[in-house]
Amino acid sequence: MSKRGNKAFIIGVGLDSDGHKRITNGENFRLVGGKKETHERLQEIAIKTNEKLQKTGRTLEEIPPKVVQETLREVIETTK
């Protein structure tokens, strides 16, 4: 039996709907749901958050959750 390492993901869920099923999988994020505009906003936030976190030179698993939360808040505030 082999041990699998833990994999961290950022999960985004769009709670509004227009009947379409939208799913986006990225390197370390999964996005589901939302109207077109909502899903696109989730994508923008996830991509920009990934870019900022990658600049630290660490993987998502290595970054403290508090830092991930702060980065997400910062990205959300600057992309309004």
C-alpha positions in Angstrom: 0.0 0.0 0.0 1.5 3.4 -1.0 1.0 6.6 0.9 -0.3 9.5 -1.0 0.8 13.0 0.0 -1.7 15.6 1.0 -2.9 17.9 -1.7 -4.2 21.3 -0.9 -6.9 22.9 -3.0 -8.7 26.2 -3.1 -12.4 25.5 -3.7 -14.7 28.1 -5.1 -18.5 27.7 -5.4 -20.8 29.9 -7.3 -24.2 29.8 -5.7 -26.2 31.5 -8.4 -27.2 29.6 -11.5 -28.5 30.0 -15.0 -28.9 26.3 -15.7 -25.4 25.7 -17.1 -22.9 23.4 -15.3 -19.6 25.2 -15.0 -16.5 23.5 -13.6 -12.9 24.7 -13.8 -10.0 22.7 -12.5 -6.6 24.4 -12.0 -3.3 23.3 -10.6 -4.5 23.7 -7.1 -8.1 25.0 -7.3 -11.5 23.6 -8.2 -14.3 25.9 -9.1 -18.0 24.9 -9.6 -21.2 26.6 -10.4 -22.3 30.1 -10.8 -23.6 32.1 -13.7 -21.1 33.0 -16.4 -20.1 36.3 -14.7 -19.8 34.7 -11.3 -17.7 31.8 -12.6 -15.4 34.1 -14.5 -14.9 36.2 -11.3 -14.1 33.0 -9.4 -11.5 32.1 -12.1 -9.9 35.5 -11.9 -9.6 35.4 -8.1 -8.2 31.8 -8.2 -5.7 32.6 -10.9 -4.5 35.9 -9.3 -4.3 34.2 -5.9 -2.2 31.4 -7.4 0.1 33.9 -9.0 0.7 35.7 -5.7 1.2 32.5 -3.7 3.6 31.1 -6.3 5.8 34.1 -5.9 6.6 32.9 -2.4 8.4 29.9 -3.8 6.4 27.4 -1.8 3.6 25.0 -2.6 0.0 25.6 -1.4 0.6 22.7 1.1 3.5 24.6 2.6 1.8 27.9 3.0 0.0 28.5 6.3 -3.8 28.7 5.9 -3.8 32.2 7.5 -1.5 33.4 4.7 -3.7 31.8 2.0 -6.8 33.5 3.6 -5.1 36.9 3.7 -4.0 36.6 0.1 -7.5 35.6 -1.0 -8.9 38.6 0.8 -6.4 40.9 -0.7 -7.1 39.6 -4.2 -10.8 39.8 -3.8 -10.5 43.5 -2.6 -8.3 44.5 -5.5 -10.4 42.8 -8.2 -13.8 44.3 -7.3 
